[in-house]
Amino acid sequence: MISYVILGVAFLYVVIHIAIYASRQRNPLTRDDMDEMLLATLNGGDKGHE
């Protein structure tokens, strides 16, 4: 029974993320974009230096 709850939550999570992606209508993030976002997060919001 609990496994159905977990599956339901995971399914809703995926559906919400797909809906957000579809609503943005943008290209998927490249590896460089993800690296910049991670670096900015780790630096407290500052963009990475090139």
C-alpha distance matrix in Angstrom:
0.0 3.8 5.3 5.3 6.8 9.0 10.1 10.9 12.9 14.6 15.5 17.0 18.8 20.4 21.4 23.0 24.9 26.1 27.3 29.1 30.7 31.8 33.2 35.3 36.8 38.0 38.2 35.6 36.7 38.9 38.7 41.7 40.1 37.0 39.4 41.4 38.4 37.2 40.7 41.1 38.0 39.2 42.7 41.5 41.8 45.1 45.5 46.2 49.9 51.0
3.8 0.0 3.8 5.3 5.1 6.3 8.7 9.8 10.7 12.4 14.2 15.4 16.6 18.6 20.0 21.2 22.8 24.5 25.8 27.2 28.8 30.3 31.6 33.4 35.2 36.1 36.2 33.5 34.2 36.4 36.0 38.9 37.3 34.1 36.3 38.3 35.3 33.9 37.4 37.8 34.6 35.7 39.1 38.0 38.4 41.7 42.2 42.9 46.6 47.9
5.3 3.8 0.0 3.8 5.4 5.0 6.1 8.5 9.9 10.5 12.1 14.2 15.2 16.5 18.2 19.9 21.2 22.5 24.2 25.8 27.0 28.4 30.1 31.8 33.3 34.0 33.9 31.1 32.0 34.0 33.6 36.7 35.3 32.1 34.4 36.6 33.8 32.5 36.0 36.7 33.7 34.8 38.3 37.4 37.7 40.8 41.1 41.6 45.1 46.2
5.3 5.3 3.8 0.0 3.8 5.4 5.0 6.0 8.6 9.8 10.3 12.2 14.1 15.2 16.2 18.1 19.9 20.9 22.2 24.2 25.6 26.6 28.2 30.3 31.7 32.8 33.0 30.5 31.8 34.0 34.1 37.2 35.5 32.6 35.2 37.2 34.2 33.3 37.0 37.4 34.5 35.9 39.4 38.3 38.2 41.4 41.5 42.3 45.9 46.9
6.8 5.1 5.4 3.8 0.0 3.8 5.4 5.0 6.2 8.6 9.8 10.6 12.3 14.3 15.3 16.4 18.4 20.0 21.0 22.5 24.4 25.6 26.8 28.8 30.6 31.7 32.2 29.7 30.7 33.2 33.2 36.0 34.1 31.2 33.8 35.5 32.3 31.5 35.1 35.2 32.1 33.7 37.0 35.6 35.7 39.0 39.3 40.3 44.0 45.2
9.0 6.3 5.0 5.4 3.8 0.0 3.8 5.4 5.2 6.2 8.5 10.0 10.5 12.4 14.2 15.4 16.7 18.4 20.0 21.2 22.7 24.3 25.8 27.3 29.1 29.8 29.9 27.2 27.9 30.2 30.0 32.9 31.1 28.1 30.5 32.4 29.4 28.3 31.9 32.3 29.3 30.7 34.1 33.0 33.1 36.3 36.6 37.3 40.9 42.1
10.1 8.7 6.1 5.0 5.4 3.8 0.0 3.8 5.5 5.1 6.0 8.6 9.8 10.6 12.2 14.2 15.4 16.5 18.2 20.0 21.1 22.4 24.2 26.0 27.3 28.2 28.2 25.6 26.8 29.0 29.1 32.2 30.6 27.7 30.4 32.4 29.6 28.8 32.5 32.9 30.2 31.8 35.2 34.3 34.1 37.1 37.0 37.7 41.2 42.1
10.9 9.8 8.5 6.0 5.0 5.4 3.8 0.0 3.8 5.5 5.0 6.2 8.6 10.0 10.5 12.2 14.3 15.3 16.3 18.3 19.9 20.9 22.3 24.5 26.0 27.3 27.8 25.6 27.0 29.6 30.1 32.9 30.9 28.3 31.2 32.8 29.8 29.4 33.1 33.1 30.4 32.3 35.5 34.3 33.8 37.0 37.0 38.0 41.6 42.6
12.9 10.7 9.9 8.6 6.2 5.2 5.5 3.8 0.0 3.8 5.4 5.2 6.1 8.7 9.9 10.5 12.4 14.3 15.3 16.5 18.4 19.9 21.0 22.8 24.7 25.7 26.3 23.9 24.9 27.6 27.9 30.5 28.4 25.6 28.5 29.9 26.7 26.2 29.9 29.8 26.9 28.9 32.0 30.7 30.3 33.6 33.7 34.9 38.5 39.7
14.6 12.4 10.5 9.8 8.6 6.2 5.1 5.5 3.8 0.0 3.8 5.5 5.0 6.3 8.7 9.9 10.7 12.4 14.3 15.4 16.6 18.3 20.0 21.4 23.0 23.7 23.8 21.2 22.2 24.6 24.8 27.7 25.8 23.0 25.9 27.7 24.7 24.1 27.9 28.1 25.5 27.3 30.6 29.7 29.2 32.2 32.1 32.9 36.5 37.4
15.5 14.2 12.1 10.3 9.8 8.5 6.0 5.0 5.4 3.8 0.0 3.8 5.4 5.2 6.2 8.6 10.0 10.6 12.3 14.3 15.4 16.4 18.3 20.2 21.4 22.6 22.9 20.7 22.3 25.0 25.7 28.6 26.6 24.2 27.4 29.0 26.1 26.1 29.8 29.9 27.6 29.7 32.9 31.9 31.0 33.9 33.5 34.5 38.0 38.7
17.0 15.4 14.2 12.2 10.6 10.0 8.6 6.2 5.2 5.5 3.8 0.0 3.8 5.4 5.0 6.0 8.5 9.8 10.4 12.2 14.1 15.1 16.2 18.4 20.1 21.6 22.5 20.6 22.1 25.1 26.1 28.6 26.2 24.0 27.2 28.4 25.3 25.5 29.2 28.8 26.4 28.9 31.8 30.4 29.4 32.5 32.3 33.6 37.2 38.1
18.8 16.6 15.2 14.1 12.3 10.5 9.8 8.6 6.1 5.0 5.4 3.8 0.0 3.8 5.5 5.3 6.3 8.7 10.0 10.7 12.4 14.3 15.4 16.8 18.8 19.6 20.3 18.0 19.1 22.1 22.8 25.2 22.8 20.4 23.6 24.8 21.6 21.7 25.4 25.1 22.7 25.1 28.1 26.8 25.9 28.9 28.7 30.0 33.6 34.5
20.4 18.6 16.5 15.2 14.3 12.4 10.6 10.0 8.7 6.3 5.2 5.4 3.8 0.0 3.8 5.5 5.2 6.1 8.6 9.9 10.5 12.2 14.2 15.5 16.8 17.6 17.9 15.6 17.2 20.0 21.0 23.8 21.6 19.4 22.8 24.2 21.4 21.7 25.5 25.5 23.5 25.9 28.9 28.0 26.8 29.5 28.8 29.8 33.3 33.8
21.4 20.0 18.2 16.2 15.3 14.2 12.2 10.5 9.9 8.7 6.2 5.0 5.5 3.8 0.0 3.8 5.5 5.1 6.1 8.6 9.8 10.4 12.1 14.3 15.5 17.1 18.1 16.5 18.6 21.7 23.2 25.8 23.3 21.6 25.2 26.3 23.4 24.2 27.9 27.5 25.7 28.4 31.1 30.0 28.4 31.1 30.4 31.7 35.2 35.6
23.0 21.2 19.9 18.1 16.4 15.4 14.2 12.2 10.5 9.9 8.6 6.0 5.3 5.5 3.8 0.0 3.8 5.5 5.1 6.2 8.6 9.8 10.5 12.4 14.5 16.0 17.5 16.0 17.7 21.1 22.6 24.7 21.9 20.2 23.8 24.4 21.3 22.3 25.8 25.0 23.1 26.1 28.5 27.1 25.5 28.4 27.9 29.5 33.0 33.8
24.9 22.8 21.2 19.9 18.4 16.7 15.4 14.3 12.4 10.7 10.0 8.5 6.3 5.2 5.5 3.8 0.0 3.8 5.4 5.0 6.1 8.5 9.8 10.7 12.6 13.4 14.3 12.5 14.0 17.3 18.8 21.0 18.2 16.6 20.2 21.0 18.1 19.1 22.7 22.1 20.5 23.4 25.9 24.9 23.1 25.7 25.0 26.3 29.8 30.4
26.1 24.5 22.5 20.9 20.0 18.4 16.5 15.3 14.3 12.4 10.6 9.8 8.7 6.1 5.1 5.5 3.8 0.0 3.8 5.4 5.0 6.1 8.5 10.0 10.8 12.1 13.0 11.7 14.1 17.3 19.3 21.7 19.1 18.0 21.7 22.6 20.1 21.4 24.9 24.5 23.3 26.2 28.6 27.8 25.8 28.1 27.0 28.2 31.5 31.6
27.3 25.8 24.2 22.2 21.0 20.0 18.2 16.3 15.3 14.3 12.3 10.4 10.0 8.6 6.1 5.1 5.4 3.8 0.0 3.8 5.4 5.0 6.0 8.6 10.1 12.3 14.2 13.7 16.1 19.6 21.8 23.8 20.9 20.1 23.8 24.1 21.4 23.1 26.5 25.6 24.4 27.6 29.7 28.5 26.3 28.7 27.7 29.4 32.6 33.0
29.1 27.2 25.8 24.2 22.5 21.2 20.0 18.3 16.5 15.4 14.3 12.2 10.7 9.9 8.6 6.2 5.0 5.4 3.8 0.0 3.8 5.5 5.1 6.3 8.9 10.4 12.6 12.0 13.8 17.5 19.7 21.2 18.0 17.3 21.0 21.0 18.1 20.1 23.3 22.1 21.0 24.4 26.2 25.0 22.6 25.0 24.1 26.0 29.2 29.7
30.7 28.8 27.0 25.6 24.4 22.7 21.1 19.9 18.4 16.6 15.4 14.1 12.4 10.5 9.8 8.6 6.1 5.0 5.4 3.8 0.0 3.8 5.5 5.3 6.5 7.5 9.1 8.5 10.9 14.4 17.0 18.7 15.7 15.4 19.2 19.4 17.1 19.2 22.3 21.5 20.9 24.1 26.0 25.3 22.8 24.7 23.3 24.7 27.8 27.9
31.8 30.3 28.4 26.6 25.6 24.3 22.4 20.9 19.9 18.3 16.4 15.1 14.3 12.2 10.4 9.8 8.5 6.1 5.0 5.5 3.8 0.0 3.8 5.5 5.3 8.0 10.1 10.7 13.6 17.0 19.9 21.6 18.7 18.8 22.6 22.7 20.6 22.8 25.9 25.0 24.6 27.8 29.6 28.7 26.1 27.9 26.4 27.9 30.9 30.7
33.2 31.6 30.1 28.2 26.8 25.8 24.2 22.3 21.0 20.0 18.3 16.2 15.4 14.2 12.1 10.5 9.8 8.5 6.0 5.1 5.5 3.8 0.0 3.8 5.5 8.5 11.6 12.7 15.0 18.6 21.5 22.6 19.4 19.7 23.4 22.9 20.6 23.1 26.0 24.5 24.1 27.6 29.0 27.8 25.0 26.9 25.6 27.6 30.6 30.7
35.3 33.4 31.8 30.3 28.8 27.3 26.0 24.5 22.8 21.4 20.2 18.4 16.8 15.5 14.3 12.4 10.7 10.0 8.6 6.3 5.3 5.5 3.8 0.0 3.8 5.5 8.9 10.2 12.1 15.6 18.6 19.4 16.1 16.8 20.4 19.6 17.5 20.4 23.0 21.5 21.5 25.1 26.2 25.2 22.2 23.8 22.3 24.2 27.0 27.1
36.8 35.2 33.3 31.7 30.6 29.1 27.3 26.0 24.7 23.0 21.4 20.1 18.8 16.8 15.5 14.5 12.6 10.8 10.1 8.9 6.5 5.3 5.5 3.8 0.0 3.8 7.0 9.3 12.0 15.1 18.5 19.4 16.6 17.7 21.3 20.8 19.3 22.2 24.7 23.6 24.0 27.3 28.5 27.9 24.8 26.0 24.0 25.6 28.1 27.6
38.0 36.1 34.0 32.8 31.7 29.8 28.2 27.3 25.7 23.7 22.6 21.6 19.6 17.6 17.1 16.0 13.4 12.1 12.3 10.4 7.5 8.0 8.5 5.5 3.8 0.0 3.8 6.5 8.7 11.6 15.1 15.8 13.1 14.6 18.0 17.5 16.4 19.4 21.7 20.8 21.5 24.7 25.8 25.6 22.4 23.3 21.0 22.3 24.7 24.1
38.2 36.2 33.9 33.0 32.2 29.9 28.2 27.8 26.3 23.8 22.9 22.5 20.3 17.9 18.1 17.5 14.3 13.0 14.2 12.6 9.1 10.1 11.6 8.9 7.0 3.8 0.0 3.8 6.4 8.6 12.3 13.3 11.2 12.8 16.1 16.1 15.6 18.3 20.5 20.3 21.2 24.0 25.3 25.6 22.7 23.3 20.7 21.3 23.6 22.5
35.6 33.5 31.1 30.5 29.7 27.2 25.6 25.6 23.9 21.2 20.7 20.6 18.0 15.6 16.5 16.0 12.5 11.7 13.7 12.0 8.5 10.7 12.7 10.2 9.3 6.5 3.8 0.0 3.8 6.4 9.6 11.4 9.5 10.1 13.6 14.3 13.5 15.7 18.3 18.5 19.0 21.6 23.3 23.8 21.3 22.1 19.6 20.0 22.5 21.7
36.7 34.2 32.0 31.8 30.7 27.9 26.8 27.0 24.9 22.2 22.3 22.1 19.1 17.2 18.6 17.7 14.0 14.1 16.1 13.8 10.9 13.6 15.0 12.1 12.0 8.7 6.4 3.8 0.0 3.8 6.6 8.0 5.8 6.5 9.9 10.6 10.1 12.2 14.6 15.0 15.8 18.2 19.8 20.6 18.2 18.8 16.2 16.3 18.9 18.2
38.9 36.4 34.0 34.0 33.2 30.2 29.0 29.6 27.6 24.6 25.0 25.1 22.1 20.0 21.7 21.1 17.3 17.3 19.6 17.5 14.4 17.0 18.6 15.6 15.1 11.6 8.6 6.4 3.8 0.0 3.8 5.4 5.2 6.4 8.7 10.0 10.8 12.4 14.3 15.4 16.7 18.5 20.0 21.4 19.2 19.2 16.3 15.6 17.7 16.4
38.7 36.0 33.6 34.1 33.2 30.0 29.1 30.1 27.9 24.8 25.7 26.1 22.8 21.0 23.2 22.6 18.8 19.3 21.8 19.7 17.0 19.9 21.5 18.6 18.5 15.1 12.3 9.6 6.6 3.8 0.0 3.8 5.4 5.1 6.1 8.7 9.9 10.5 12.2 14.1 15.3 16.4 18.2 20.0 18.4 18.3 15.6 14.2 16.3 15.2
41.7 38.9 36.7 37.2 36.0 32.9 32.2 32.9 30.5 27.7 28.6 28.6 25.2 23.8 25.8 24.7 21.0 21.7 23.8 21.2 18.7 21.6 22.6 19.4 19.4 15.8 13.3 11.4 8.0 5.4 3.8 0.0 3.8 5.4 5.0 6.2 8.6 9.8 10.4 12.1 14.2 15.2 16.2 18.3 16.5 15.7 12.6 11.0 12.8 11.5
40.1 37.3 35.3 35.5 34.1 31.1 30.6 30.9 28.4 25.8 26.6 26.2 22.8 21.6 23.3 21.9 18.2 19.1 20.9 18.0 15.7 18.7 19.4 16.1 16.6 13.1 11.2 9.5 5.8 5.2 5.4 3.8 0.0 3.8 5.4 5.1 6.2 8.6 9.9 10.5 12.3 14.2 15.2 16.6 14.3 14.1 11.1 10.7 13.2 12.6
37.0 34.1 32.1 32.6 31.2 28.1 27.7 28.3 25.6 23.0 24.2 24.0 20.4 19.4 21.6 20.2 16.6 18.0 20.1 17.3 15.4 18.8 19.7 16.8 17.7 14.6 12.8 10.1 6.5 6.4 5.1 5.4 3.8 0.0 3.8 5.4 5.1 6.1 8.5 9.8 10.5 12.2 14.1 15.4 13.7 14.2 12.0 11.5 14.5 14.5
39.4 36.3 34.4 35.2 33.8 30.5 30.4 31.2 28.5 25.9 27.4 27.2 23.6 22.8 25.2 23.8 20.2 21.7 23.8 21.0 19.2 22.6 23.4 20.4 21.3 18.0 16.1 13.6 9.9 8.7 6.1 5.0 5.4 3.8 0.0 3.8 5.5 5.1 6.0 8.5 9.8 10.5 12.1 14.2 13.1 12.9 10.6 9.0 11.7 11.9
41.4 38.3 36.6 37.2 35.5 32.4 32.4 32.8 29.9 27.7 29.0 28.4 24.8 24.2 26.3 24.4 21.0 22.6 24.1 21.0 19.4 22.7 22.9 19.6 20.8 17.5 16.1 14.3 10.6 10.0 8.7 6.2 5.1 5.4 3.8 0.0 3.8 5.5 5.1 6.0 8.5 9.8 10.3 12.3 10.4 9.7 7.0 6.1 9.1 9.8
38.4 35.3 33.8 34.2 32.3 29.4 29.6 29.8 26.7 24.7 26.1 25.3 21.6 21.4 23.4 21.3 18.1 20.1 21.4 18.1 17.1 20.6 20.6 17.5 19.3 16.4 15.6 13.5 10.1 10.8 9.9 8.6 6.2 5.1 5.5 3.8 0.0 3.8 5.5 5.1 6.1 8.6 9.8 10.7 8.7 9.4 7.8 8.4 12.0 13.2
37.2 33.9 32.5 33.3 31.5 28.3 28.8 29.4 26.2 24.1 26.1 25.5 21.7 21.7 24.2 22.3 19.1 21.4 23.1 20.1 19.2 22.8 23.1 20.4 22.2 19.4 18.3 15.7 12.2 12.4 10.5 9.8 8.6 6.1 5.1 5.5 3.8 0.0 3.8 5.4 5.1 6.2 8.5 10.0 9.4 10.4 9.5 9.1 12.7 14.2
40.7 37.4 36.0 37.0 35.1 31.9 32.5 33.1 29.9 27.9 29.8 29.2 25.4 25.5 27.9 25.8 22.7 24.9 26.5 23.3 22.3 25.9 26.0 23.0 24.7 21.7 20.5 18.3 14.6 14.3 12.2 10.4 9.9 8.5 6.0 5.1 5.5 3.8 0.0 3.8 5.4 5.1 6.1 8.6 8.3 8.1 7.2 6.0 9.4 11.4
41.1 37.8 36.7 37.4 35.2 32.3 32.9 33.1 29.8 28.1 29.9 28.8 25.1 25.5 27.5 25.0 22.1 24.5 25.6 22.1 21.5 25.0 24.5 21.5 23.6 20.8 20.3 18.5 15.0 15.4 14.1 12.1 10.5 9.8 8.5 6.0 5.1 5.4 3.8 0.0 3.8 5.5 5.1 6.3 4.8 5.0 4.9 5.9 9.6 12.1
38.0 34.6 33.7 34.5 32.1 29.3 30.2 30.4 26.9 25.5 27.6 26.4 22.7 23.5 25.7 23.1 20.5 23.3 24.4 21.0 20.9 24.6 24.1 21.5 24.0 21.5 21.2 19.0 15.8 16.7 15.3 14.2 12.3 10.5 9.8 8.5 6.1 5.1 5.4 3.8 0.0 3.8 5.4 5.3 5.2 7.4 8.5 9.5 13.2 15.8
39.2 35.7 34.8 35.9 33.7 30.7 31.8 32.3 28.9 27.3 29.7 28.9 25.1 25.9 28.4 26.1 23.4 26.2 27.6 24.4 24.1 27.8 27.6 25.1 27.3 24.7 24.0 21.6 18.2 18.5 16.4 15.2 14.2 12.2 10.5 9.8 8.6 6.2 5.1 5.5 3.8 0.0 3.8 5.5 7.3 8.5 9.8 9.7 12.8 15.6
42.7 39.1 38.3 39.4 37.0 34.1 35.2 35.5 32.0 30.6 32.9 31.8 28.1 28.9 31.1 28.5 25.9 28.6 29.7 26.2 26.0 29.6 29.0 26.2 28.5 25.8 25.3 23.3 19.8 20.0 18.2 16.2 15.2 14.1 12.1 10.3 9.8 8.5 6.1 5.1 5.4 3.8 0.0 3.8 5.7 5.6 7.7 8.0 10.7 14.0
41.5 38.0 37.4 38.3 35.6 33.0 34.3 34.3 30.7 29.7 31.9 30.4 26.8 28.0 30.0 27.1 24.9 27.8 28.5 25.0 25.3 28.7 27.8 25.2 27.9 25.6 25.6 23.8 20.6 21.4 20.0 18.3 16.6 15.4 14.2 12.3 10.7 10.0 8.6 6.3 5.3 5.5 3.8 0.0 3.8 5.8 8.9 10.5 13.4 16.8
41.8 38.4 37.7 38.2 35.7 33.1 34.1 33.8 30.3 29.2 31.0 29.4 25.9 26.8 28.4 25.5 23.1 25.8 26.3 22.6 22.8 26.1 25.0 22.2 24.8 22.4 22.7 21.3 18.2 19.2 18.4 16.5 14.3 13.7 13.1 10.4 8.7 9.4 8.3 4.8 5.2 7.3 5.7 3.8 0.0 3.8 6.5 9.1 12.2 15.3
45.1 41.7 40.8 41.4 39.0 36.3 37.1 37.0 33.6 32.2 33.9 32.5 28.9 29.5 31.1 28.4 25.7 28.1 28.7 25.0 24.7 27.9 26.9 23.8 26.0 23.3 23.3 22.1 18.8 19.2 18.3 15.7 14.1 14.2 12.9 9.7 9.4 10.4 8.1 5.0 7.4 8.5 5.6 5.8 3.8 0.0 3.8 6.4 8.9 12.2
45.5 42.2 41.1 41.5 39.3 36.6 37.0 37.0 33.7 32.1 33.5 32.3 28.7 28.8 30.4 27.9 25.0 27.0 27.7 24.1 23.3 26.4 25.6 22.3 24.0 21.0 20.7 19.6 16.2 16.3 15.6 12.6 11.1 12.0 10.6 7.0 7.8 9.5 7.2 4.9 8.5 9.8 7.7 8.9 6.5 3.8 0.0 3.8 6.5 9.1
46.2 42.9 41.6 42.3 40.3 37.3 37.7 38.0 34.9 32.9 34.5 33.6 30.0 29.8 31.7 29.5 26.3 28.2 29.4 26.0 24.7 27.9 27.6 24.2 25.6 22.3 21.3 20.0 16.3 15.6 14.2 11.0 10.7 11.5 9.0 6.1 8.4 9.1 6.0 5.9 9.5 9.7 8.0 10.5 9.1 6.4 3.8 0.0 3.8 6.4
49.9 46.6 45.1 45.9 44.0 40.9 41.2 41.6 38.5 36.5 38.0 37.2 33.6 33.3 35.2 33.0 29.8 31.5 32.6 29.2 27.8 30.9 30.6 27.0 28.1 24.7 23.6 22.5 18.9 17.7 16.3 12.8 13.2 14.5 11.7 9.1 12.0 12.7 9.4 9.6 13.2 12.8 10.7 13.4 12.2 8.9 6.5 3.8 0.0 3.8
51.0 47.9 46.2 46.9 45.2 42.1 42.1 42.6 39.7 37.4 38.7 38.1 34.5 33.8 35.6 33.8 30.4 31.6 33.0 29.7 27.9 30.7 30.7 27.1 27.6 24.1 22.5 21.7 18.2 16.4 15.2 11.5 12.6 14.5 11.9 9.8 13.2 14.2 11.4 12.1 15.8 15.6 14.0 16.8 15.3 12.2 9.1 6.4 3.8 0.0
